[in-house]
Amino acid sequence: MRAMLDEVNATFASEGVGYRAVMVEYVTGDGDEAGATVLSKDVGNKQLDFDFVPFDPRRAGTPITNGGWSGSVDGPTDDITYAVDQLGGAIDGLTQEQTNAAIDAAMATWESRSCSNLPLTKNPDFGVPLGVLAGGFLVADVMHAGWDKVEFEGGTLGATFTFGFCDPCDGPDFAWTDINNDGKNDTAWSEIYYDPFSGFFGPPWPWTTDGSGVDVETVALHEAGHGLSQAHFGTIFFMNKGGVQRAPAAVMNPLIFGVDRVLYGTDNGGHCSIWGQWPNN
């Protein structure tokens, strides 16, 4: 995953753009290793504290949307937008409609938090593949890029790549930006990828929407939490006699435990601490 971050950053450097890949956070299924955060080798001070800026004009101008990946043709807004890939958005055994519904439900769960007035607005996919990391397009703040682009190692179910704004973006003076002076570096956008297989040459994950296998909504809820600036939470214990425990239980635990479609107290607390004052951050 670090090699993927470095590769896309090398491309960005050659294009002279004002953003870089910061990190990838991945979650695993049943196994003997929990998910983690992987940093790019070349991201300045390695600061993990990134967040979106309300009304950020830098997120309001791309050829695809004519209004930016966040905002409208009239300029930037306080919405956080998301989009779902319709070309690689389904997996064997599930229809596009089923995966769409599961992802939309996960996004609605985050939007429904009573502590914040965060609007999560769904952007169209414009009929193009999503995800800059995989050579696709940028159409929203949080992009669910589907199952057809990336296969990870080691039991990874899903991964969220975060991109940040920088100025300058190269050389010894590299620095992330903080244009609203909130003490946090500025997120540009994030991309979520779902893994069809349990590892290189491994069997397919049993992705489902009925709770009988790897639940799409559960994984989407976790990864969308990363897309909305939350990190992993809690400790995973691998027992000597077998079995796994977590403390405390949370959707944002780095290991998926069955079906978790409802947020726990720690998930709500993390979300409220980030978005409770939005857009007056």
NUKEMAR-445697 format. One record per residue (C-alpha): residue in three letters; x, y, z; residue number from 1; chain. Coordinates in nm, 3 decimals, padded with zeros to 5 digits, always signed. Layout:
code, X, Y, Z, pos, unit
Ala, X, Y, Z, NUM, A;
...
# end
This chain:
code, X, Y, Z, pos, unit
Met, +00.000, +00.000, +00.000, 1, A;
Arg, +00.289, +00.235, +00.069, 2, A;
Ala, +00.416, +00.171, -00.283, 3, A;
Met, +00.075, +00.273, -00.419, 4, A;
Leu, +00.089, +00.597, -00.220, 5, A;
Asp, +00.439, +00.673, -00.345, 6, A;
Glu, +00.345, +00.596, -00.706, 7, A;
Val, +00.046, +00.830, -00.712, 8, A;
Asn, +00.249, +01.101, -00.538, 9, A;
Ala, +00.519, +01.073, -00.803, 10, A;
Thr, +00.250, +01.124, -01.066, 11, A;
Phe, +00.113, +01.426, -00.881, 12, A;
Ala, +00.463, +01.573, -00.855, 13, A;
Ser, +00.516, +01.537, -01.230, 14, A;
Glu, +00.185, +01.715, -01.293, 15, A;
Gly, +00.262, +01.999, -01.052, 16, A;
Val, -00.070, +01.977, -00.869, 17, A;
Gly, -00.134, +02.106, -00.517, 18, A;
Tyr, -00.223, +01.782, -00.341, 19, A;
Arg, -00.065, +01.453, -00.239, 20, A;
Ala, -00.173, +01.114, -00.105, 21, A;
Val, -00.137, +01.114, +00.272, 22, A;
Met, -00.225, +00.770, +00.404, 23, A;
Val, -00.432, +00.458, +00.364, 24, A;
Glu, -00.632, +00.300, +00.647, 25, A;
Tyr, -00.740, -00.058, +00.595, 26, A;
Val, -00.963, -00.300, +00.780, 27, A;
Thr, -00.928, -00.679, +00.791, 28, A;
Gly, -01.166, -00.969, +00.838, 29, A;
Asp, -01.125, -01.270, +01.062, 30, A;
Gly, -00.760, -01.355, +01.099, 31, A;
Asp, -00.454, -01.296, +01.313, 32, A;
Glu, -00.385, -00.938, +01.208, 33, A;
Ala, -00.586, -00.621, +01.259, 34, A;
Gly, -00.603, -00.336, +01.013, 35, A;
Ala, -00.372, -00.039, +01.038, 36, A;
Thr, -00.271, +00.297, +00.893, 37, A;
Val, +00.000, +00.314, +00.629, 38, A;
Leu, +00.172, +00.647, +00.562, 39, A;
Ser, +00.332, +00.757, +00.242, 40, A;
Lys, +00.709, +00.785, +00.276, 41, A;
Asp, +00.704, +01.140, +00.149, 42, A;
Val, +00.435, +01.335, +00.331, 43, A;
Gly, +00.633, +01.595, +00.522, 44, A;
Asn, +00.580, +01.588, +00.896, 45, A;
Lys, +00.372, +01.266, +00.896, 46, A;
Gln, +00.085, +01.454, +01.058, 47, A;
Leu, -00.225, +01.233, +01.074, 48, A;
Asp, -00.469, +01.505, +01.177, 49, A;
Phe, -00.649, +01.593, +00.853, 50, A;
Asp, -00.997, +01.735, +00.808, 51, A;
Phe, -01.215, +01.899, +00.545, 52, A;
Val, -01.243, +02.278, +00.527, 53, A;
Pro, -01.596, +02.421, +00.497, 54, A;
Phe, -01.652, +02.617, +00.175, 55, A;
Asp, -01.303, +02.522, +00.052, 56, A;
Pro, -01.264, +02.686, -00.293, 57, A;
Arg, -00.999, +02.432, -00.393, 58, A;
Arg, -01.261, +02.156, -00.396, 59, A;
Ala, -01.491, +02.354, -00.626, 60, A;
Gly, -01.354, +02.329, -00.978, 61, A;
Thr, -01.300, +02.024, -01.198, 62, A;
Pro, -01.401, +01.953, -01.558, 63, A;
Ile, -01.618, +01.658, -01.454, 64, A;
Thr, -01.869, +01.835, -01.232, 65, A;
Asn, -01.832, +02.197, -01.345, 66, A;
Gly, -01.873, +02.281, -00.981, 67, A;
Gly, -01.589, +02.090, -00.826, 68, A;
Trp, -01.601, +01.759, -00.647, 69, A;
Ser, -01.763, +01.945, -00.356, 70, A;
Gly, -01.999, +02.231, -00.420, 71, A;
Ser, -02.203, +02.360, -00.709, 72, A;
Val, -02.163, +02.568, -01.022, 73, A;
Asp, -02.226, +02.869, -00.797, 74, A;
Gly, -01.921, +02.795, -00.586, 75, A;
Pro, -01.816, +02.598, -00.277, 76, A;
Thr, -02.073, +02.488, -00.020, 77, A;
Asp, -02.066, +02.334, +00.326, 78, A;
Asp, -02.179, +01.995, +00.190, 79, A;
Ile, -01.955, +01.692, +00.201, 80, A;
Thr, -02.024, +01.498, -00.117, 81, A;
Tyr, -01.994, +01.129, -00.194, 82, A;
Ala, -02.024, +00.917, -00.505, 83, A;
Val, -02.048, +00.545, -00.582, 84, A;
Asp, -01.877, +00.383, -00.881, 85, A;
Gln, -02.134, +00.238, -01.120, 86, A;
Leu, -01.884, +00.062, -01.346, 87, A;
Gly, -01.706, -00.146, -01.082, 88, A;
Gly, -01.954, -00.101, -00.800, 89, A;
Ala, -02.081, -00.457, -00.780, 90, A;
Ile, -01.926, -00.790, -00.684, 91, A;
Asp, -02.011, -01.145, -00.792, 92, A;
Gly, -02.338, -01.252, -00.634, 93, A;
Leu, -02.462, -00.896, -00.574, 94, A;
Thr, -02.624, -00.652, -00.811, 95, A;
Gln, -02.529, -00.289, -00.848, 96, A;
Glu, -02.860, -00.194, -00.688, 97, A;
Gln, -02.781, -00.405, -00.379, 98, A;
Thr, -02.435, -00.259, -00.327, 99, A;
Asn, -02.564, +00.093, -00.395, 100, A;
Ala, -02.834, +00.053, -00.132, 101, A;
Ala, -02.588, -00.079, +00.127, 102, A;
Ile, -02.341, +00.206, +00.071, 103, A;
Asp, -02.617, +00.469, +00.071, 104, A;
Ala, -02.746, +00.326, +00.400, 105, A;
Ala, -02.398, +00.352, +00.554, 106, A;
Met, -02.365, +00.715, +00.446, 107, A;
Ala, -02.713, +00.790, +00.580, 108, A;
Thr, -02.614, +00.648, +00.919, 109, A;
Trp, -02.328, +00.895, +00.949, 110, A;
Glu, -02.543, +01.183, +00.823, 111, A;
Ser, -02.816, +01.108, +01.079, 112, A;
Arg, -02.599, +01.187, +01.381, 113, A;
Ser, -02.795, +01.439, +01.586, 114, A;
Cys, -02.483, +01.614, +01.714, 115, A;
Ser, -02.399, +01.764, +01.374, 116, A;
Asn, -02.565, +01.934, +01.080, 117, A;
Leu, -02.332, +01.776, +00.827, 118, A;
Pro, -02.499, +01.744, +00.485, 119, A;
Leu, -02.379, +01.434, +00.300, 120, A;
Thr, -02.483, +01.493, -00.059, 121, A;
Lys, -02.460, +01.223, -00.324, 122, A;
Asn, -02.295, +01.334, -00.647, 123, A;
Pro, -02.355, +01.155, -00.978, 124, A;
Asp, -02.086, +00.920, -01.103, 125, A;
Phe, -02.104, +01.071, -01.454, 126, A;
Gly, -02.063, +00.726, -01.606, 127, A;
Val, -01.688, +00.720, -01.545, 128, A;
Pro, -01.463, +00.500, -01.329, 129, A;
Leu, -01.399, +00.661, -00.992, 130, A;
Gly, -01.072, +00.684, -00.801, 131, A;
Val, -00.764, +00.884, -00.897, 132, A;
Leu, -00.540, +00.622, -00.736, 133, A;
Ala, -00.663, +00.366, -00.991, 134, A;
Gly, -00.651, +00.602, -01.289, 135, A;
Gly, -01.015, +00.708, -01.261, 136, A;
Phe, -01.185, +01.038, -01.200, 137, A;
Leu, -01.245, +01.270, -00.906, 138, A;
Val, -01.614, +01.357, -00.864, 139, A;
Ala, -01.679, +01.380, -00.487, 140, A;
Asp, -01.519, +01.435, -00.147, 141, A;
Val, -01.566, +01.068, -00.053, 142, A;
Met, -01.564, +00.821, -00.341, 143, A;
His, -01.665, +00.456, -00.311, 144, A;
Ala, -01.457, +00.319, -00.599, 145, A;
Gly, -01.589, -00.037, -00.606, 146, A;
Trp, -01.442, -00.387, -00.618, 147, A;
Asp, -01.278, -00.403, -00.959, 148, A;
Lys, -00.966, -00.187, -00.925, 149, A;
Val, -00.749, -00.302, -00.635, 150, A;
Glu, -00.657, -00.631, -00.470, 151, A;
Phe, -00.469, -00.613, -00.143, 152, A;
Glu, -00.268, -00.862, +00.059, 153, A;
Gly, -00.336, -01.019, +00.395, 154, A;
Gly, -00.708, -01.041, +00.447, 155, A;
Thr, -00.793, -00.677, +00.373, 156, A;
Leu, -01.165, -00.612, +00.324, 157, A;
Gly, -01.153, -00.243, +00.244, 158, A;
Ala, -00.916, +00.052, +00.243, 159, A;
Thr, -00.957, +00.428, +00.246, 160, A;
Phe, -00.695, +00.650, +00.086, 161, A;
Thr, -00.681, +01.011, +00.210, 162, A;
Phe, -00.543, +01.295, -00.002, 163, A;
Gly, -00.438, +01.633, +00.137, 164, A;
Phe, -00.361, +01.980, +00.004, 165, A;
Cys, -00.001, +02.099, +00.022, 166, A;
Asp, +00.188, +02.423, -00.050, 167, A;
Pro, +00.469, +02.389, -00.134, 168, A;
Cys, +00.431, +02.028, -00.238, 169, A;
Asp, +00.789, +01.926, -00.309, 170, A;
Gly, +01.138, +01.961, -00.173, 171, A;
Pro, +01.264, +02.032, +00.179, 172, A;
Asp, +01.001, +02.301, +00.240, 173, A;
Phe, +00.708, +02.062, +00.178, 174, A;
Ala, +00.412, +02.156, +00.396, 175, A;
Trp, +00.048, +02.060, +00.435, 176, A;
Thr, -00.194, +02.352, +00.432, 177, A;
Asp, -00.429, +02.476, +00.704, 178, A;
Ile, -00.617, +02.759, +00.534, 179, A;
Asn, -00.881, +02.797, +00.807, 180, A;
Asn, -00.628, +02.786, +01.091, 181, A;
Asp, -00.810, +02.515, +01.284, 182, A;
Gly, -00.489, +02.333, +01.371, 183, A;
Lys, -00.566, +02.052, +01.127, 184, A;
Asn, -00.421, +01.985, +00.786, 185, A;
Asp, -00.664, +02.019, +00.497, 186, A;
Thr, -00.818, +01.707, +00.340, 187, A;
Ala, -00.864, +01.724, -00.037, 188, A;
Trp, -01.069, +01.406, -00.084, 189, A;
Ser, -01.075, +01.033, +00.000, 190, A;
Glu, -01.119, +00.713, -00.200, 191, A;
Ile, -01.259, +00.384, -00.070, 192, A;
Tyr, -01.173, +00.052, -00.232, 193, A;
Tyr, -01.329, -00.285, -00.153, 194, A;
Asp, -01.129, -00.604, -00.200, 195, A;
Pro, -01.295, -00.891, -00.390, 196, A;
Phe, -01.047, -01.152, -00.263, 197, A;
Ser, -00.902, -01.252, +00.073, 198, A;
Gly, -00.546, -01.193, -00.049, 199, A;
Phe, -00.330, -01.251, -00.353, 200, A;
Phe, -00.445, -01.584, -00.503, 201, A;
Gly, -00.688, -01.617, -00.213, 202, A;
Pro, -01.054, -01.720, -00.240, 203, A;
Pro, -01.323, -01.457, -00.296, 204, A;
Trp, -01.466, -01.287, +00.009, 205, A;
Pro, -01.832, -01.387, +00.056, 206, A;
Trp, -01.968, -01.033, +00.011, 207, A;
Thr, -02.340, -01.014, +00.094, 208, A;
Thr, -02.608, -00.764, +00.193, 209, A;
Asp, -02.814, -01.002, +00.408, 210, A;
Gly, -02.564, -01.045, +00.691, 211, A;
Ser, -02.471, -01.400, +00.598, 212, A;
Gly, -02.113, -01.327, +00.491, 213, A;
Val, -01.897, -01.015, +00.468, 214, A;
Asp, -02.158, -00.742, +00.502, 215, A;
Val, -02.121, -00.458, +00.250, 216, A;
Glu, -02.296, -00.203, +00.469, 217, A;
Thr, -02.077, -00.287, +00.770, 218, A;
Val, -01.753, -00.242, +00.576, 219, A;
Ala, -01.887, +00.068, +00.400, 220, A;
Leu, -01.984, +00.219, +00.736, 221, A;
His, -01.631, +00.161, +00.868, 222, A;
Glu, -01.456, +00.295, +00.558, 223, A;
Ala, -01.688, +00.595, +00.533, 224, A;
Gly, -01.586, +00.677, +00.889, 225, A;
His, -01.229, +00.706, +00.764, 226, A;
Gly, -01.351, +00.912, +00.471, 227, A;
Leu, -01.510, +01.146, +00.725, 228, A;
Ser, -01.180, +01.186, +00.913, 229, A;
Gln, -01.212, +00.921, +01.185, 230, A;
Ala, -00.919, +00.696, +01.267, 231, A;
His, -00.925, +00.339, +01.400, 232, A;
Phe, -01.039, +00.304, +01.760, 233, A;
Gly, -01.002, +00.035, +02.026, 234, A;
Thr, -00.769, -00.254, +02.097, 235, A;
Ile, -00.788, -00.599, +01.939, 236, A;
Phe, -00.684, -00.899, +02.152, 237, A;
Phe, -00.588, -01.225, +01.980, 238, A;
Met, -00.636, -01.492, +02.247, 239, A;
Asn, -00.378, -01.769, +02.295, 240, A;
Lys, -00.655, -02.028, +02.308, 241, A;
Gly, -00.817, -01.892, +01.996, 242, A;
Gly, -01.074, -01.624, +01.940, 243, A;
Val, -01.056, -01.248, +01.924, 244, A;
Gln, -01.180, -00.978, +02.158, 245, A;
Arg, -01.204, -00.600, +02.124, 246, A;
Ala, -01.217, -00.323, +02.379, 247, A;
Pro, -01.419, -00.116, +02.346, 248, A;
Ala, -01.649, -00.237, +02.070, 249, A;
Ala, -01.677, +00.011, +01.782, 250, A;
Val, -01.755, +00.021, +01.412, 251, A;
Met, -01.415, +00.190, +01.382, 252, A;
Asn, -01.229, -00.108, +01.533, 253, A;
Pro, -00.955, -00.217, +01.289, 254, A;
Leu, -01.106, -00.565, +01.255, 255, A;
Ile, -01.455, -00.644, +01.128, 256, A;
Phe, -01.665, -00.851, +01.370, 257, A;
Gly, -01.969, -00.981, +01.187, 258, A;
Val, -02.244, -00.729, +01.113, 259, A;
Asp, -02.219, -00.379, +01.267, 260, A;
Arg, -02.466, -00.142, +01.102, 261, A;
Val, -02.533, +00.072, +01.411, 262, A;
Leu, -02.274, +00.311, +01.552, 263, A;
Tyr, -02.140, +00.264, +01.903, 264, A;
Gly, -02.081, +00.536, +02.161, 265, A;
Thr, -01.717, +00.573, +02.068, 266, A;
Asp, -01.806, +00.607, +01.699, 267, A;
Asn, -02.059, +00.878, +01.779, 268, A;
Gly, -01.814, +01.053, +02.006, 269, A;
Gly, -01.546, +01.060, +01.740, 270, A;
His, -01.786, +01.187, +01.477, 271, A;
Cys, -01.928, +01.457, +01.702, 272, A;
Ser, -01.584, +01.582, +01.799, 273, A;
Ile, -01.500, +01.631, +01.430, 274, A;
Trp, -01.831, +01.749, +01.287, 275, A;
Gly, -02.024, +01.891, +01.583, 276, A;
Gln, -01.939, +02.253, +01.495, 277, A;
Trp, -01.960, +02.215, +01.117, 278, A;
Pro, -01.949, +02.442, +00.920, 279, A;
Asn, -01.815, +02.677, +01.187, 280, A;
Asn, -01.492, +02.480, +01.228, 281, A;
# end
